[in-house]
């Protein structure tokens, strides 16, 4: 796929984006859920090798194709690895799946109800390397824990500031200001977040677009303005700690939003499964998430 093919796939494709981007801090937990105990690896290199085996198995599974999975978000080491004898971005493209790269370096401590992203001093060379490997876009996450107008404004401003740097590097940014689903004030805070994002979108130069990855809102269709905004290529949803069934039920109430799930996609996969069992389990998850992304229900 060339860049225009990938843009068309993401803008118009029927399906969802798989999040395969667990990084250092969340990798041990992901491995345990997969059935790989802590004593089965020693040190970061072995840990990342184990998680890469899992991701390669997913990417090369018969059910993981562009028919229902239109994109996949990768961790940097996954982008640099191989799957099925090919560089991972190439393997994904060959299956009709558009590759994205997680670029953030984690979160600052909470202040004013939010956690901003840590600095990314090596972002420009990382963007250049990703583009050379055939990656279409990036993703970066910050977190909102309370309906603080000033904190939420700071989150939106930082996301768009870095997003502009990514656009200048020739890639499509997925901005992910995650709103914690455990926050009591989420309905109020999500309205504030929507308004702040609209301000930033309206200030983007003509011809520029971003993608948005947001928590499934407490009130369905809170983000409809963003879905319809001409400077938004696509709005995707994170599962945010919901089970797959919960996440799919809630997502289906939101018109125009598609999934970008991680745990909700991978939760039932186990290293001990045969290849047939593994693919059948993955296919079941893919089908359920695909349906929630493409067949909407009344709120």
C-alpha positions, -999 to +999 in steps of 0.1 A: +000+000+000+012+035-008+005+065+014-027+074-004-039+037-002-033+038+036-051+071+041-081+058+022-082+026+042-082+045+075-106+072+064-132+049+047-124+013+057-149-008+075-132-022+106-111-012+136-076-005+147-058-031+168-036-017+196-005-039+199+016-013+216+021-024+252+055-009+263+080-016+290+058-009+320+027-028+309+045-057+291+049-081+322+011-078+329+003-085+292+026-115+292+010-129+324-024-125+309-011-144+279+001-172+302+038-164+302+050-163+339+076-138+351+102-166+357+101-175+320+121-145+310+151-126+325+157-090+317+142-066+292+156-083+261+140-116+269+108-099+280+105-080+248+113-112+228+084-130+245+060-102+238+072-100+202+065-137+198+029-130+209+025-100+186+040-119+156+016-148+162-013-123+162-001-105+130+004-137+111-028-153+123-053-161+094-080-140+109-058-109+113-063-092+079-074-059+065-109-073+059-118-063+095-086-049+110-078-017+091-049-007+112-025-017+140-006+004+165+029-010+172+055-005+200+089+007+187+106-027+192+077-044+173+081-020+144+118-029+143+111-067+144+101-093+119+068-113+114+065-141+090+100-134+076+092-098+068+096-065+087+065-060+107+052-029+089+056-047+056+039-078+069+010-057+080+007-038+047+008-071+029-023-082+049-041-049+042-035-035+076-021+000+080+008+003+105+010+030+132+036+036+159+033+045+196+057+074+201+051+087+236+076+080+264+052+077+292+034+101+316+044+129+339+031+128+375-005+140+379-009+178+383-042+198+379-061+166+374-042+154+344-010+135+334+008+152+305+032+133+283+069+132+291+093+150+267+101+132+235+136+147+225+142+119+199+109+122+182+121+136+148+146+108+141+120+082+152+094+097+128+119+096+100+128+059+107+091+049+110+082+066+077+111+048+060+098+015+072+063+022+058+045+033+089+015+056+082+009+073+115+017+076+152-001+074+185+006+092+218-013+090+251-019+114+280-045+109+308-073+130+323-084+121+358-107+150+367-128+177+350-102+205+355-107+231+327-071+242+329-057+207+331-078+195+301-068+226+281-031+218+288-037+182+277-053+193+244-026+219+238+002+195+243-013+168+221-018+192+192+016+208+197+033+174+192+007+164+166+019+193+144+055+181+148+043+146+136+024+161+106+056+180+097+074+147+098+050+133+072+030+111+094-006+110+106-009+116+144-034+098+165-039+121+195-050+102+226-061+123+256-076+093+276-103+102+301-102+077+330-134+057+330-133+056+368-136+094+371-169+104+387-170+137+367-165+121+333-197+134+317-188+170+325-151+166+318-157+150+284-177+180+273-148+202+283-124+180+264-146+180+233-147+218+234-109+222+238-102+197+210-126+217+187-106+249+195-074+232+186-088+217+154-102+250+143-067+265+147-050+238+125-039+251+091-062+242+062-053+209+046-040+194+079-058+165+097-054+145+128-070+113+142-083+111+178-083+082+202-107+088+230-123+069+259-158+057+250-179+086+264-201+083+294-229+100+274-232+084+239-223+106+210-206+133+232-179+134+205-201+136+174-188+171+167-153+156+165-164+127+143-179+152+118-151+177+119-133+181+085-099+182+102-104+148+118-096+118+096-111+092+121-122+090+157-112+057+174-120+045+209-099+028+236-114+001+258-101+018+289-104-011+313-139-023+301-143-060+293-147-067+256-184-071+260-188-039+279-166-020+255-184-033+225-218-025+240-208+010+248-190+016+215-220+005+195-239+035+209-215+060+194-220+068+158-189+071+137-165+059+164-145+027+157-125+006+181-088+007+189-087-019+216-058-037+232-068-057+263-104-061+250-090-076+218-063-098+233-076-108+268-086-144+259-054-154+239-031-179+256+004-191+247-006-227+253-033-226+226-028-246+194-026-224+162-062-233+153-075-225+189-055-193+189-069-181+155-105-191+164-103-172+197-087-142+179-114-143+152-142-143+178-128-111+193-122-095+159-157-103+148-173-088+180-152-057+178-158-053+141-196-055+147-195-028+174-174-006+151-196-009+121-231-017+133-245+010+156-274+007+180-296+033+197-282+047+228 
